[in-house]
Amino acid sequence: MLRLQQFFTECSVNNQTGGTANEIIKKTYDNAVSGGDKNVYLLSGRELMEMAGYEGTVDGCHPTDFGFASMAKAVVSVLGKVL
């Protein structure tokens, strides 16, 4: 299971491959799917924070307790479908 970086903002990552963290994660996911992997799942930050909304982080990046509960609910929802 992969998750997109950041919940409500885009962050830049300085690395050798270039691109933002979200772009790198999405490309990794797309490569896995195109390579035939049927056991990889992608959750966006918005999906992870669906229950908590903007109250789920202290700064748009670092989760609060409510944010962690929201993320757990989203992950359990996906796991319930695949297990």
PyMOL commands that set and color helices and strands:
alter all, ss='L'
color gray80, all
select helices_A, chain A and resi 21-34+45-48+53-56+65-82
alter helices_A, ss='H'
color red, helices_A
select strands_A, chain A and resi 2-3+42-43
alter strands_A, ss='S'
color yellow, strands_A
deselect
rebuild
show_as cartoon
